Amino acid sequence: MKYKCSNGVEKVFLSLERLMRNVTCTSDVTSMSSLRVFGRLFRFVMPTRPVGLSNISVRSLFIQTQETPNPNSLKLLPGRMVLEGNSTVDFPSIHTASTSPLARSLFRIDGVEGVFFGPDFVTVTKIENAEWPLLKPELFACLSDFFSSSLPVLNFEQPVDSLAPSEDDDEVVAVIKELIETRIRPTVLEDGGDVCWRGFEGGTVFLSMRGSCSDCPSASLTLQAGIRNMLQFYVPEVLDVKQVQDEVDDVTYRVFEDFERKKQEAEIEEKNQDPLVKSNE
């Protein structure tokens, strides 16, 4: 089939045509998910208005994926900025995603356990028994739908970068921050995660690992063999490096636990006050 459009758009149509042909030849779950994605992607390669062949306007979103050291995390690059600057935002559970329309949409996909936003990427962490071939089409469709809308990624102001210089930093802290920012952070971001500054006390550097690095099997090796050895080489004052859990995560978890406990107590009390239940007893 030939399409009267520019070469670039024609290639997209032909790729989608091949995808459609493959879908119609199979009936497995992955192909059905691909069919849904095809319907969504088709909107992004169609012209937004009737135009001449020499001046065609096409809305498109090409999402690339990149494996991470964590087998349960996948880095997705939508080809556009997600956050401004070097800011990152972590949503380790659905209970922390109320301030992000995009994070909420991703958590609605069955099997998604965590969401992390970087400057130009989104890292999704799945539950252990979920399979990427089944999740990927849903993730692609979710990102395509979201970035075609006018919704903001965050409903709050982006947090200040924890590694940004501060007036309260002494000379040692300033050097440590600069080393992490220039020598360590780029590699961690490339792996779909981030390293956040949490303080320096008694010769110990306190950091938190986010995104794909938060529960990565090699996270402790990264801290000890990578970050600690490098910092000790340049800064003799550094004696150790330890990972800490973010306080906001602890608070969120405690609030959620308290909410669940009160909800269960209310359900039990309502059940005990039900006259039908009492009569059956």
C-alpha positions in Angstrom: 0.0 0.0 0.0 1.4 3.5 -0.9 0.6 6.7 0.9 0.8 10.2 -0.6 3.0 11.8 2.0 6.6 12.7 2.8 9.2 9.9 3.0 9.5 10.0 6.8 5.7 9.7 7.3 5.5 7.0 4.7 8.1 4.9 6.5 6.0 5.3 9.7 2.9 4.2 7.9 4.7 1.2 6.4 6.0 0.2 9.8 2.6 0.4 11.3 1.2 -1.6 8.4 3.7 -4.3 9.1 2.8 -4.3 12.8 -0.9 -4.5 11.9 -0.2 -7.4 9.5 1.7 -9.3 12.2 -1.1 -8.7 14.7 -3.8 -10.1 12.5 -1.7 -13.3 11.9 -1.5 -14.1 15.6 -3.8 -14.2 18.6 -1.6 -14.1 21.7 -1.9 -11.5 24.4 1.1 -9.5 23.3 -0.3 -9.1 19.8 -3.6 -7.9 21.2 -1.8 -5.4 23.3 0.1 -4.3 20.2 -3.2 -3.8 18.4 -4.3 -1.4 21.0 -1.0 0.5 20.8 -1.4 0.6 17.0 -4.7 2.4 17.3 -3.2 5.0 19.6 0.0 5.4 17.6 -2.0 5.9 14.4 -3.3 9.2 15.8 0.3 10.5 16.2 1.3 10.0 12.6 -1.8 11.5 11.0 -1.6 15.2 10.1 -3.3 17.4 12.6 -4.8 19.4 9.7 -5.1 19.2 5.9 -1.8 20.4 4.5 0.1 20.4 1.3 2.6 17.7 0.5 5.5 20.1 0.8 4.6 21.4 4.3 3.2 18.5 6.3 2.8 18.8 10.1 3.0 15.5 11.9 2.6 14.8 15.6 4.6 11.8 16.7 6.1 10.2 19.8 8.8 7.6 19.4 9.5 5.9 22.7 12.8 4.1 23.2 13.5 1.6 26.0 16.8 0.8 27.7 17.5 -2.1 30.1 18.9 -1.3 33.5 21.1 -3.2 36.0 17.9 -3.9 37.8 15.9 -6.7 35.9 12.7 -5.4 37.4 13.2 -1.8 36.2 12.9 -0.4 32.6 14.0 3.0 31.4 11.7 4.6 28.8 12.8 7.6 26.8 9.8 9.5 25.2 12.0 11.8 23.1 11.1 14.9 25.1 11.8 16.5 28.4 9.9 15.0 31.4 11.3 17.4 34.1 13.2 20.6 33.9 16.9 20.7 34.7 18.5 17.8 36.6 15.5 17.3 38.9 14.2 13.8 39.6 11.1 12.7 41.4 10.5 9.2 42.8 7.2 7.5 43.4 8.0 4.2 45.1 4.4 3.2 45.5 0.9 4.2 44.2 0.2 5.9 47.6 2.9 8.5 46.8 1.5 9.3 43.2 -1.4 11.5 44.1 0.6 14.6 43.0 1.4 13.4 39.5 -1.2 12.6 36.8 1.4 10.7 34.8 2.5 8.6 37.7 -1.1 7.8 38.6 -1.8 6.7 35.0 1.2 4.4 35.0 0.3 2.8 38.3 -3.1 1.9 36.9 -1.3 -0.6 34.7 -1.4 -4.0 36.3 2.1 -5.1 37.4 3.6 -1.6 37.9 5.2 -1.3 41.4 7.2 2.0 41.1 7.6 5.0 38.9 10.6 7.4 38.7 10.9 10.6 36.6 14.3 11.8 35.3 15.0 14.9 33.2 14.2 13.1 29.9 13.2 9.6 30.9 10.7 7.6 32.9 11.8 4.5 34.8 9.1 1.9 35.6 9.6 -0.9 38.2 7.5 -4.0 37.9 6.5 -6.6 40.4 8.6 -9.8 40.4 6.2 -12.0 38.5 5.1 -9.5 35.8 6.6 -9.8 32.3 8.0 -7.0 30.3 6.6 -8.2 26.9 3.1 -7.8 28.3 3.8 -4.5 30.1 5.7 -2.7 27.4 2.7 -2.1 25.0 0.6 -0.8 27.9 3.4 1.5 29.0 3.9 2.8 25.5 0.2 3.5 25.1 0.0 5.3 28.5 3.0 7.6 27.7 1.6 8.3 24.2 -1.8 9.2 25.5 -0.4 11.4 28.3 2.1 13.4 26.3 -0.6 14.1 23.7 -2.7 15.7 26.4 -2.2 19.1 28.2 -1.9 17.6 31.7 1.2 18.5 33.7 3.6 15.8 34.8 3.5 17.2 38.3 0.9 19.1 40.2 3.5 20.7 42.4 6.6 22.7 41.9 9.7 20.6 41.1 11.8 19.9 44.2 15.2 21.5 44.6 18.1 19.3 43.4 19.6 17.8 46.6 23.1 18.1 45.1 22.8 21.8 44.3 25.3 24.0 46.1 24.1 25.5 49.3 25.4 28.5 51.3 25.5 26.2 54.4 28.0 23.8 52.7 31.5 23.8 54.0 34.5 23.1 51.8 34.5 19.4 52.3 30.8 19.0 51.6 31.0 21.2 48.5 33.8 19.0 47.1 31.9 15.8 47.9 28.8 17.1 46.2 30.7 18.2 43.1 32.3 14.8 42.8 29.0 13.0 43.1 27.4 15.4 40.6 30.1 15.2 38.0 31.6 11.7 38.4 28.8 9.5 39.8 25.4 10.9 39.0 25.6 10.8 35.2 26.3 7.0 35.3 23.4 6.5 37.8 21.0 8.5 35.7 22.1 6.5 32.6 21.0 3.4 34.5 17.5 4.9 35.1 18.1 6.0 38.7 19.5 8.8 40.8 21.6 9.4 43.8 20.4 12.0 46.3 22.4 13.9 49.0 21.3 13.3 52.6 24.2 14.7 54.5 27.7 14.3 55.8 28.3 13.6 59.5 31.2 12.1 61.5 33.1 11.2 58.3 30.1 9.3 56.8 28.3 10.4 53.6 24.6 9.6 53.7 22.9 9.1 50.3 19.6 7.7 49.0 19.4 5.6 45.8 16.2 6.1 43.7 14.6 4.7 40.6 16.1 1.5 39.3 18.8 1.8 41.9 16.6 1.8 44.9 16.2 -2.0 45.2 18.8 -3.0 42.6 20.8 -6.1 43.5 24.0 -4.2 42.7 23.1 -1.1 44.7 25.3 -2.0 47.7 28.2 -2.7 45.4 27.7 0.7 43.7 27.8 2.4 47.1 30.7 0.5 48.5 33.0 -0.3 45.6 32.1 2.7 43.5 31.0 5.7 45.4 32.9 5.2 48.6 36.2 4.3 47.0 36.1 7.2 44.6 35.2 9.7 47.4 37.9 8.4 49.7 40.5 8.7 47.0 39.8 12.5 46.5 38.5 13.4 50.0 40.4 11.8 52.9 37.8 13.1 55.4 35.3 10.5 54.0 35.4 7.3 56.1 32.2 5.6 54.9 29.2 5.9 52.7 25.8 4.6 53.8 22.4 4.4 52.1 19.4 5.8 53.9 15.7 5.7 53.2 14.0 9.0 52.5 12.1 10.4 55.4 9.2 11.3 53.1 8.9 7.7 52.2 8.8 6.7 55.8 6.1 9.3 56.6 4.0 8.3 53.6 4.2 4.6 54.6 3.2 5.4 58.2 0.3 7.6 57.0 -0.9 4.9 54.7 -0.6 2.2 57.4 -2.6 4.4 59.8 -5.3 5.0 57.1 -5.6 1.3 56.4 -5.9 0.5 60.1 -8.6 3.1 60.6 -10.4 1.8 57.5 -10.4 -1.8 58.8 -11.6 -0.7 62.3 -14.5 1.2 60.7 -15.5 -1.8 58.6 -15.4 -4.0 61.7 -17.5 -1.5 63.7 -20.0 -1.2 60.8 -20.2 -5.0 60.6 -20.9 -5.3 64.3 -23.6 -2.7 64.2 -25.4 -4.4 61.3 -28.7 -5.9 62.6 -28.7 -8.6 60.0 -25.3 -9.8 61.1 -26.4 -9.7 64.8 -29.5 -11.7 64.0 -27.5 -14.4 62.2 -25.3 -14.7 65.2 
